[in-house]
Amino acid sequence: MIPVSKPSMGNEELEAVGKVFQTGWLGLGSTVFDFENILKDYLGVKNVIAVNTGTSAIHIALDAFGISAGDEVIVPSMTFAATIQAILATGAVPVFCEINSDTLNVDVADIEKRITAKTKAIIPVHYCGQACDMDELLAIARPKGIKIIEDAAHAFGSSYKGKKIGSLGDAACFSFDPIKTITCGEGGAVTLNDDEIAEKIRRKRILGIDKDTWHRYRNERTWFYQVTDIGYRYHMSNINAAIGIEQFKKIDKFIERKREITMRYDKEFRTLPGIKVLSNNYAETAQFCYILRVENGRDELMNFLKTKGVGSGVHYIPNHIQPVFKKFSPDALPITDKMAEQIITLPLYYDMTDSDVELVLNSVKEFFNAKS
């Protein structure tokens, strides 16, 4: 079975982890700081704080900006449940918004309608790696003092009008889980230009302690610390950062190969009736996954692909219909509901061979040709 996605790792990552083992310092330390500095230079942002997951990144960013019980956070329903769980962890209320059917990114006009006096943050999701319209979002948020905290889990390596995602909103949150553009095994990061909030996040990721162990050991009073904030055990380890550093060295070729496959898919699928290809800014998008809209028979296509040895998935089942989140969705989301019935995720990853790509293409074509 050709999987929907998988990481591409080799001996370089294994050797890097071995070097960390040799140092005996497995937790938060110099390798994590090296990884943060690499990302800081690449993204063109003042602060990068590496954490243990992308979910932690969103939660700790919201928390550091003071989002708390009674506040409202506008977020698309069409995202992974992690985004919603992070909002709820602060005590805030998720307010689900609509998406654009051409890109599956947030509908800015719909967001504007949902802003109330309680709205304290907006979380746009850069779907599949393609950037949301950040200029429009910032134009409606900034005058009202609403924070833009980007869910950039899909979008490491992507740009918006020449600027890397991660340097645009009040903060951006990345994921480096096993299937992302680059992986740390598990991991995430918060990026932002606000030095004061960044320092707060650094303390919060290590239980609110003013100095991490690595830096305490470089002072005279190595045993002394102060707990200055409410915090969490969210820090990244040297083990994960070592993997991330080696992965980062390969990012250009990862992006280029996935773009090449995406463009091939788009070209072939545009000729098939009953399929909608998503709008894509190839030049600035580091494609995370490949999604098609199937106007009728999505589930039948998934079953057919399975018989051909081709994996598929649905990214995502909207959160406003999930049992635990239903109470936060008083308004209808017809576009999101329609997209949820149509979208299918097809295989896309760096190590896909040309024959793998051909099998996916031919299998989809066979299904639709049999229907016509």
N, C-alpha and C positions, 0 to 999 in steps of 0.2 A: 504493500500500500504506500503510495506517495503521500506523505503527511502534508498537512496544511502549512506547517512551519517547523523549523528546527534550527538549533544553533549551529554555528560553524566554528569549531575549536580544534586546536592541534597541540603539538608538543610545546609550542611557545608558551601557551597558557599553563600547561602542566609544569614546565620548568620554572615559571615565575612563581607559582604556588610553592614549589619546592624550596626556592630561595627564601620565601617568607618563613617556611618551616624551620629552615636553618637558623634564622635570627632568633627564633623562640618568641617573637612578639607577634601574636596572631590577631589581636584585637585592633582597636583604633590606634593608628600610629603613622609613621612617616610615609608608608606606601599609600595610605588613604589621602594624605596631604598632597602627595605627588599627583595622584589621580585628580584631585580637585583643581590643582594648578593647571593641569593639561586641559581640563574642561573649561576653565576660566579663560584661557588664551583662545581656545577654539570658538567659544560662544561669544566672546567679546563682552563679558559681564564682570562686574567687580567682585562678586561673591558666589562661590559654589560650596554648598554644604552636602556632603555625601551621607546618605542614610541607608537603612537596611532594605527598604522596599519603596516602590513608587507610592503605595498607599500611605506609608508613613510620611512621605514627602508632602503629600497634600494635607494630611492631618496637621502636621507640625507647622506648615506654612499658615494655614487658617488660624491655628491656635496663636501663633506669634503675632499675627495681625489683630488679635483680640476678638476674633469671631467666636461667639458663645451663645448660650441658651437664649432663645427668643429672637435671634437674628435670622434673616433669610438669606439663602445662597441660591442664586439662579444657576441651573445646570441642565444640560440636555439629558433627557431620559435615555437616549441612545448612547450609552457608554457602559463600561464595565462596572459592576456593582461596587468595586473598590472605591470609586469616586464618591458614591453616595454614602458608603459606610464611613468614609473619612469626614464628611460633613456632619453626619449624625454623632460621631465621636466627640465633636466639640459641643454638642447640645443644640446646634443650629438646625434649621428646618430647610430641607431641599425644596426648591420650587422648580418643577420641571418645565423646560421650554421646548419649542419646536426646532426642527432641523430643516435644512435646505435639501430637497430631493436630488439635486444635481451633484452635491458634494458630500452629503450627510454631516456637514458642519452646522453649527448653530445658525438659526435664523435671527439676525440682529434686530429686525423690526419686531419680532415676537418677544424677544428679551425686553425690549423697551416697554412693551405693554405690561409686563409682569413686575416692573420695578415699583416698590412701595416704600413707605418710610422705614420699613424694617429691613430693606435690602442692604446688606453690608458687603457682599462679594458676588462676583460672577465667575464661574469656572467654565471657560470655553474649552472644548476638547478638539484638538487638531487631528481630525479623524483620518485614519490611514496614513498619517504623516503630512497631509496637506494643511497648510496654515489657514486658520479662520481669518476673517477680515478684521485685523487688529485695530486698524485706524478707526473704523466705525465703532467698534466696541469701546475703545478708549474715549472716543468723542462723547458717548452717552454716559460713560462711567465717571470720568474725571471730574466734571462739573458738580456731580452729586457726592463726591467723596467715596464712591464705591470702588473696592479693590478688585482688580483683575488678576486672578491667580490661574494661570494656564495649566490645564492638564495636557502636558506634552509627552505623555507616555509613549505615544506613537511616533513622535516627531523629532527625535534626536537626529541632527544632521540636516533638517529642513530649514528653509529660510522664508522670510516674508519681506518682499521688496528689498532684497539684498542684505537683510539683517538676519542673523541666525535666530531661530526660535530659542528662547531662553533669556533674551535681553530686551523684551518688548513690554510686557505687562509689569505689574507690581512684583510678581514672582512667577516662576515657571517650575513645574514639577515633572521630573523625568523618571522613567522606570528602566532598569537594566536587568529584567528577569530573563529567563533562558531564551525567549523567542524574540526579544527586541532587537533593534538594528545592531546594537552592540550589547553584550551581556556581561554581567559580573558574576554569573551564577544566580545570585539574587542581589538586588540593590536598587537604589534610587538616588535622586539628588534634588535639592532646591537651589535655584539660581535667582539672584536678585541684585539690584544696585544699591539698596538701602542698607548702609553699614550697621545701623543700630538694630534693625530687625534681624539682620544676618547674625549678629553676635548673640541675640536672644535665641535664635534657632540653634546655634552651635551649643549653647548651654542646655537647651531643652533636649537635644538629642542624647545627652549623657546625664539624664536625671536631674537637670537643673544645676549641675555642679559647675563652678566657675572655671576650673581648669581640668582638662582631661589628664589621665594618668601619664601619658607620654610627656606632656609638658611639665607636670609636677616633678617628674624624675630629673628634670633639668634645673630645678631650683634647690636652694639650700634646705628648705623645710619640705622635703619630699612627701611627708605624711599629711601635710595640712591642706584642707580644702574647705570651701563654703558652698552650701546649697542656696542659690539665690533665686531660683525660679521653680515653678512646677514643671516637671519634665518627664521624659520617657527614655526607655532603653532602645533608641532608634539608630545608633551609630552604625556605620559600615565598618567591616573588619579589613585588616590588611590582606587577608586571603582573597576576599571578593575584589578589592581594589587592584590586586596584582593581575587578576583575570581581566578586569576592565582596561587596564593600561595596555595589555597585549592586544585586546580586541580593538581598542581605539586606533592602533597602528594600521588596522586593516579596513577602517571605515570607508575610505574612498572606493575601494574595490567592492565592498559589500553594497554600497549605494548604487554604484554603476551597474552591477549585475542585476539587481532587483529592478532598477529602472528599465534596463534592456528587456527583461521578461515582461514587465508591465506594459511597455509600449507594444510588444509583440502580441500580447493578449488583446489589448485594446483594438489594434488594427484588425485582427481576425474576428473578434466578437461584434464589431460594429456592422458587419455584413449579415449577421444572423437576425431574423425576425423574432420578436418576443423578448429581446434582451436590451437593457439600457446600460451603457458604459458610463461610469461616473466621470464627471469633468475633472481634469487633472492638469496641474501646472508642473509638467515634467522637470523643468529647469530648476525649480526650487524645492521640490518634494523629495525627501528621502523616504521612499515607499515602505511602509511597515507591513501592510497586508494587501491582498487584492480582493476587491469586492465587486460583484456584479449585481444588477437588479434583474430579476427574472419575473416578467409580468404575470405569467401563469405557470404553475407546475414546478415551483421551486423545490418542494419536498420530493417530488418524483425525480427531478434531476439529481438530487443528492443520493437517492437510492440507486439510480442508474450508475452514477459515478463510482459508487462503492463496488458494484459488480465488475467495473473496469480497473479496479485497483487504484482509484484516485480518491484521496481524502477530501473532505469539504467540511465547512462549519458555518455558523451564524454568529456574526459579531455586530450587534449583540441582541439578546432578548431585552427589550426595553424595561427599564427599572420601574416605570409607573404601573406595570402590570404584575410585578413581583409581589408575592403575598405580604412581605414585611414592609414594603414601601408604598402600597396602594393608598394608604390614608393621607399621603402627601400629594395626591394627584386629583384635586377636585375638578379640574378642567380637562376637556377632551384634547387629545393630541393626534388628530387624524392623519397628518403626514407621517409622523413617527410610526403609528399603527400600520399604515400602508407599507412603509419601508420594511418593517419587521416581517411582513409576509413575503417580501420579494428578495431580500438580500441573501447572497450566498458568498462565502469566502472560499476561494480556490487556492491551491498550493502556490506559495511564493517564498523562496529562501535562497540564500547565496549558492548553496551546493547543488541546486537543481541542475540536472544535465539538460542538454538540448533535447534528448529523447524523452525525458520526463515532461518537458514543456510540450512537446509534440503529442504525447499521450493525453495530457489534459485538454489541449485544443481539439484533438480529434474526437475525444470522448464527448465533449460538450457539443461539437458539431453533429456527431452521430445522433445524439438525443434529439436535437431540434430538427434535423433533417427527417427523422422518423415521424415527427409530429406534423410536418408540413405536407 
